[in-house]
Amino acid sequence: MPKTQTQAAAADTPPRDDFMQAFRGSFTSALRWHHLDSLWQLVRADAGGGWYLYAIGTQPPTQPASAGQVLRFVDELDALLRQEHDEDYCGIVYADDLSQPGFIKVYDPNNLGVSCGYSDNPPLPGWILCKLPPSLLAQDSLLAKGRQRWWQRLWR
């Protein structure tokens, strides 16, 4: 049976990747530490809300994390950021919506490059918390050994 013009066009269109569309969307920085505190408070209150926890350089998760895993991740990540981002401002955590987050990018303090503004090759975040099943990012990128140990320690 011959395809209609609509069917042919649909067959030539790649599947929509909601994760990548959201990843490339608009984000707002948790500029000050108290903004990050407020963001984490919202995530903690919604810990069982279907969050995927993704460390760039690893395989993306196929299932949302448990509420306990989300709470532990937020606590450990917050401690790491405050210890290693020795600034009086935060500015390395971005959310799609600071009052009702569904997608959060967290940049590694040890691999910032140009995390905001213009760059031909901006760095990827170190971690993503999102409510969409993640797609693989940076297939050729490896998680630094120290970050691998940190990530693995979280889930032991």
C-alpha positions in Angstrom: 0.0 0.0 0.0 1.5 3.4 -1.0 2.2 5.9 1.8 0.4 9.1 1.9 2.4 12.4 1.8 1.8 12.8 5.6 3.0 9.2 6.3 6.1 9.7 4.1 7.0 13.0 5.8 6.5 11.4 9.3 8.8 8.5 8.3 11.5 11.0 7.3 11.2 12.9 10.6 13.5 11.8 13.4 11.7 10.9 16.6 11.3 13.9 19.0 13.6 13.7 22.0 11.8 15.5 24.8 14.9 15.3 27.0 17.1 17.1 24.4 14.5 19.7 23.8 14.3 20.4 27.5 18.1 20.3 27.9 18.4 23.0 25.3 15.6 25.1 26.7 15.6 28.2 28.9 17.2 28.0 32.4 17.6 30.3 35.3 20.6 30.3 37.7 20.3 29.8 41.4 22.7 32.7 41.7 23.0 33.0 45.4 23.3 30.3 48.0 19.9 31.1 49.5 18.4 30.6 46.0 20.0 27.1 45.9 18.6 26.4 49.4 15.1 27.3 48.1 15.6 25.1 45.0 16.8 22.1 47.1 13.8 22.6 49.5 11.4 22.2 46.5 13.2 19.1 45.2 13.3 17.6 48.7 9.5 18.2 49.1 9.0 16.4 45.7 11.7 13.7 46.2 9.3 10.9 45.2 8.1 12.9 42.2 9.9 10.8 39.5 13.4 12.4 39.4 16.1 10.9 37.2 19.6 11.5 38.6 22.2 11.5 35.8 26.0 12.0 36.1 27.3 13.0 32.8 30.0 10.6 31.6 27.9 7.6 32.9 25.1 5.8 31.2 21.8 7.6 31.8 19.4 6.1 34.2 16.4 4.2 32.8 14.3 4.5 36.0 13.6 7.4 38.3 15.4 7.4 41.6 13.7 6.6 44.8 12.8 9.4 47.2 15.6 8.3 49.5 18.1 8.4 46.6 17.0 11.9 45.6 17.3 13.2 49.2 20.7 11.7 49.6 21.9 13.0 46.2 20.7 16.5 47.0 22.4 16.5 50.4 25.7 15.1 49.1 25.7 17.3 46.0 24.9 20.4 48.1 27.8 19.6 50.4 30.2 19.0 47.5 29.2 22.3 45.8 29.6 24.3 49.0 33.0 22.7 49.7 34.5 23.0 46.2 32.9 26.2 44.8 34.6 28.6 47.1 32.7 31.7 46.2 30.2 33.9 48.0 27.7 33.1 45.3 26.4 29.9 43.8 25.7 30.5 40.1 26.5 27.0 38.9 23.0 25.4 39.3 20.4 26.1 36.7 16.7 25.2 36.7 14.0 25.4 34.1 11.8 27.0 36.7 13.2 28.0 40.1 9.7 27.9 41.7 8.5 24.6 40.1 11.6 22.7 38.8 11.4 19.8 36.5 14.9 20.0 35.0 18.0 21.0 36.9 21.6 21.3 35.5 24.4 21.3 38.0 27.9 22.3 36.8 30.9 20.7 38.3 33.0 23.3 40.2 36.1 21.6 38.9 35.0 21.8 35.2 33.3 25.1 34.7 34.8 26.6 31.6 32.1 29.0 30.4 28.9 27.6 32.0 26.9 30.7 31.2 27.0 33.3 28.4 28.3 32.5 25.0 30.7 29.8 24.0 31.2 27.8 20.8 31.7 24.7 22.9 30.1 25.2 26.4 30.9 22.5 29.0 28.2 20.0 29.8 26.9 20.0 33.3 28.3 17.5 35.7 24.9 16.3 36.9 21.3 16.5 35.8 18.1 16.1 37.9 15.1 15.8 35.7 11.7 14.3 35.4 12.2 13.1 31.8 14.1 9.9 30.9 17.5 11.2 30.0 19.3 10.7 26.7 23.0 9.9 26.5 25.1 13.0 26.6 28.9 13.1 25.9 29.3 9.6 24.8 33.1 10.2 24.5 33.3 12.0 27.8 34.6 10.2 30.8 33.7 11.1 34.4 36.9 12.1 36.2 38.2 9.5 38.6 37.4 11.5 41.7 33.9 12.1 40.5 33.5 8.5 39.6 34.4 7.5 43.2 32.0 10.2 44.6 29.2 8.9 42.4 29.8 5.3 43.2 30.0 6.0 47.0 26.6 7.6 46.8 25.0 4.3 45.7 26.8 1.8 47.9 
